Amino acid sequence: MGGEVCTRSRREVGAAVRAGYLATPALLIFGKAGYVSDSQRKTFTGDPAGGTAFKTRHGTDGYQVGGGIEYSLVRNFYVSAEYKYANFHNHTSRQNVLGGVGVRF
C-alpha cells in the first residue's frame, strides 16, 4: 500500500487591501488582507504493487494575510520586505516572502 500525492500551484491571483503606519519618515510598516484564487494540479503516482495513478486540475480560492516594511533610502528609492500567507478552501496553504527595491514617481 502507498503511493505519493503531490499538489502543485499553477497560477495564483489575488487582490488585497494594504494599510500602514509611518513609524519614522523613512520607515513604513504595513499589513494586508484580501482574496486569493489558485489553479492547482494534484498527482497521485500509485503504489509499486499496481495502484491506480491519476492527475487532476482544479481551481480553489481563499484568503490572504500578510505584512511587511518599506524603508526609504533616498528621496524616491526604497527597499522592502514582505510576508504573505494564503489559505485555500481545499485545505491547502502557501507562504511567500518577497524582497524588493522600488522607485516612487
The 8 nearest C-alpha neighbors of each residue, nearest first, counted from 0:
[[1, 46, 2, 48, 50, 47, 45, 49],
 [2, 0, 46, 45, 3, 47, 50, 48],
 [1, 3, 46, 45, 44, 43, 4, 0],
 [2, 4, 44, 43, 5, 45, 1, 46],
 [5, 3, 43, 42, 44, 6, 2, 41],
 [4, 6, 42, 41, 3, 43, 7, 40],
 [7, 5, 41, 40, 42, 39, 4, 8],
 [8, 6, 40, 39, 9, 41, 5, 42],
 [7, 9, 39, 10, 38, 40, 37, 6],
 [8, 10, 38, 39, 7, 40, 11, 37],
 [11, 9, 38, 37, 8, 12, 39, 36],
 [10, 12, 37, 36, 38, 13, 9, 35],
 [13, 11, 36, 35, 37, 10, 14, 34],
 [14, 12, 35, 34, 36, 15, 11, 33],
 [13, 15, 34, 33, 35, 16, 12, 32],
 [14, 16, 33, 32, 31, 34, 17, 13],
 [15, 17, 31, 32, 33, 18, 14, 30],
 [16, 18, 31, 30, 15, 29, 19, 32],
 [19, 17, 29, 30, 31, 16, 20, 28],
 [20, 18, 29, 28, 30, 27, 21, 17],
 [19, 21, 28, 27, 22, 29, 18, 26],
 [20, 22, 27, 23, 26, 28, 24, 19],
 [23, 21, 26, 20, 27, 28, 24, 25],
 [24, 22, 26, 25, 21, 27, 20, 70],
 [23, 25, 26, 21, 22, 27, 71, 70],
 [24, 26, 71, 23, 70, 27, 72, 21],
 [27, 25, 70, 23, 22, 69, 21, 24],
 [26, 28, 21, 69, 68, 20, 22, 70],
 [29, 27, 68, 20, 19, 67, 21, 26],
 [30, 19, 28, 66, 67, 18, 68, 20],
 [29, 31, 66, 18, 65, 17, 19, 67],
 [30, 32, 17, 65, 16, 64, 66, 15],
 [33, 31, 64, 15, 63, 16, 65, 17],
 [32, 34, 15, 63, 14, 62, 16, 64],
 [33, 35, 62, 14, 13, 63, 61, 15],
 [34, 36, 13, 62, 61, 60, 12, 63],
 [37, 35, 60, 12, 11, 59, 13, 61],
 [38, 36, 11, 59, 10, 58, 60, 39],
 [39, 37, 58, 10, 9, 57, 8, 59],
 [40, 38, 8, 9, 57, 7, 56, 58],
 [39, 41, 56, 7, 55, 6, 8, 57],
 [40, 42, 6, 55, 5, 54, 7, 56],
 [43, 41, 54, 5, 4, 53, 44, 6],
 [44, 42, 4, 52, 53, 3, 45, 54],
 [43, 45, 52, 3, 2, 42, 4, 46],
 [46, 44, 2, 50, 52, 51, 43, 3],
 [45, 47, 2, 50, 1, 48, 49, 0],
 [46, 48, 49, 45, 50, 2, 1, 0],
 [49, 47, 46, 50, 0, 45, 1, 2],
 [48, 50, 47, 46, 51, 45, 52, 0],
 [51, 49, 45, 46, 48, 52, 47, 2],
 [50, 52, 45, 49, 53, 44, 46, 43],
 [53, 51, 45, 44, 43, 50, 54, 42],
 [52, 54, 43, 42, 51, 55, 44, 45],
 [55, 53, 42, 41, 43, 56, 40, 52],
 [54, 56, 41, 40, 42, 57, 53, 39],
 [57, 55, 40, 39, 41, 54, 58, 38],
 [56, 58, 39, 38, 40, 55, 59, 41],
 [59, 57, 38, 37, 39, 60, 56, 36],
 [58, 60, 37, 36, 87, 88, 38, 89],
 [61, 59, 36, 87, 35, 88, 37, 58],
 [60, 62, 87, 35, 88, 86, 34, 36],
 [63, 61, 34, 35, 86, 33, 85, 87],
 [62, 64, 85, 33, 32, 84, 34, 35],
 [65, 63, 32, 84, 31, 83, 85, 33],
 [66, 64, 83, 31, 82, 30, 84, 32],
 [67, 65, 30, 29, 82, 31, 81, 83],
 [66, 68, 81, 29, 80, 28, 82, 30],
 [67, 69, 28, 27, 80, 79, 29, 81],
 [70, 68, 79, 27, 78, 26, 77, 71],
 [69, 71, 26, 77, 78, 25, 79, 72],
 [72, 70, 77, 25, 73, 76, 26, 78],
 [71, 73, 77, 76, 70, 74, 78, 25],
 [72, 74, 76, 71, 75, 77, 25, 70],
 [73, 75, 76, 72, 71, 77, 103, 102],
 [76, 74, 103, 102, 73, 77, 104, 71],
 [77, 75, 102, 73, 101, 72, 71, 74],
 [76, 78, 71, 72, 101, 70, 100, 69],
 [79, 77, 100, 70, 99, 69, 101, 71],
 [78, 80, 69, 99, 68, 98, 70, 100],
 [79, 81, 98, 67, 68, 97, 99, 69],
 [80, 82, 67, 97, 66, 96, 98, 68],
 [83, 81, 96, 65, 66, 95, 67, 97],
 [82, 84, 65, 95, 94, 64, 96, 85],
 [83, 85, 94, 64, 63, 93, 65, 95],
 [86, 84, 63, 93, 92, 62, 94, 83],
 [87, 85, 92, 61, 62, 91, 63, 93],
 [86, 88, 61, 60, 91, 89, 92, 90],
 [87, 89, 90, 61, 60, 59, 86, 91],
 [88, 90, 87, 91, 59, 60, 86, 61],
 [91, 89, 88, 87, 92, 86, 61, 59],
 [92, 90, 87, 89, 86, 93, 88, 85],
 [93, 91, 86, 85, 87, 90, 94, 84],
 [92, 94, 85, 84, 86, 95, 91, 83],
 [93, 95, 84, 83, 85, 96, 92, 82],
 [96, 94, 83, 82, 97, 84, 93, 81],
 [95, 97, 82, 81, 83, 98, 94, 80],
 [98, 96, 81, 80, 82, 95, 99, 79],
 [99, 97, 80, 79, 81, 96, 100, 78],
 [100, 98, 79, 78, 80, 101, 97, 77],
 [99, 101, 78, 77, 79, 102, 98, 76],
 [102, 100, 77, 76, 78, 99, 103, 79],
 [101, 103, 76, 75, 104, 77, 100, 78],
 [104, 102, 75, 76, 101, 77, 74, 71],
 [103, 102, 75, 76, 101, 74, 77, 73]]
